[in-house]
Amino acid sequence: MLVPDPKVVRKLLTRYASLRIAQAEREREATARELEDVSYTLCVMMGSTDIHDAVAKADALLVEGGRTPVVPTDPDGDSGLRLAV
């Protein structure tokens, strides 16, 4: 499965939120169209048909992407990996 670029997802989420706020403050046809486009793009990128589900998946992707993987080591500092000689 392809994973969307977190930078692109973050940009889309930011644009989605900005458009929602703009539309709530003053309804405009152009804003509504752009909001629809951004919503569609988020849904496609996150593999969802519902914008609320797409936003939740996008948030989860960004949270996961912010975590650094932990490599277990033993007390002697050996990572358990063998060197190829």
C-alpha positions in Angstrom: 0.0 0.0 0.0 1.3 3.4 -0.9 1.7 5.9 2.0 1.0 9.6 1.2 3.8 12.1 1.8 3.2 13.6 5.3 4.1 17.1 4.1 1.4 16.9 1.4 -1.1 15.6 3.9 -0.3 18.3 6.4 -0.7 20.9 3.7 -4.1 19.5 2.7 -5.3 19.3 6.3 -4.3 22.9 6.8 -6.0 24.1 3.7 -9.1 22.0 4.6 -9.3 23.6 8.0 -8.8 27.1 6.6 -11.5 26.7 4.1 -13.9 25.3 6.7 -13.3 28.4 8.8 -13.7 30.7 5.8 -16.9 29.1 4.8 -18.3 29.2 8.3 -17.5 32.9 8.5 -18.9 33.8 5.1 -20.4 31.4 2.7 -19.0 31.9 -0.8 -19.4 29.7 -3.9 -15.7 29.8 -4.7 -14.8 28.7 -1.2 -17.3 25.9 -1.3 -15.9 24.6 -4.6 -12.3 24.7 -3.3 -13.4 23.0 0.0 -15.1 20.3 -2.1 -11.9 19.8 -4.1 -9.7 19.6 -1.1 -12.1 17.2 0.6 -12.1 15.0 -2.4 -8.3 15.0 -2.6 -8.0 14.1 1.1 -10.4 11.3 0.7 -8.6 9.9 -2.3 -5.2 10.2 -0.6 -6.4 8.5 2.6 -8.4 5.8 0.8 -11.7 6.9 2.3 -15.2 7.9 1.0 -16.0 10.1 4.0 -14.2 13.3 4.8 -14.4 12.8 8.6 -12.7 9.4 8.2 -10.1 10.8 5.8 -9.2 13.6 8.3 -8.9 11.0 11.1 -6.7 8.8 9.0 -4.6 11.8 8.0 -4.2 12.9 11.6 -3.1 9.3 12.5 -0.6 9.3 9.7 0.9 12.5 10.9 1.1 11.3 14.5 2.7 8.0 13.4 5.2 9.9 11.2 6.3 12.0 14.1 7.4 9.1 16.2 11.0 7.8 15.9 11.4 4.1 15.8 13.0 2.5 18.8 15.7 -0.1 18.1 16.0 -2.5 21.0 19.5 -3.0 22.4 20.9 -5.3 25.0 22.6 -4.0 28.1 26.1 -4.5 26.5 25.2 -2.0 23.7 24.9 -4.8 21.1 22.0 -4.2 18.7 21.7 -7.8 17.9 22.7 -7.3 14.3 25.6 -9.3 12.9 28.2 -7.8 10.7 28.8 -9.4 7.3 32.4 -10.3 7.0 
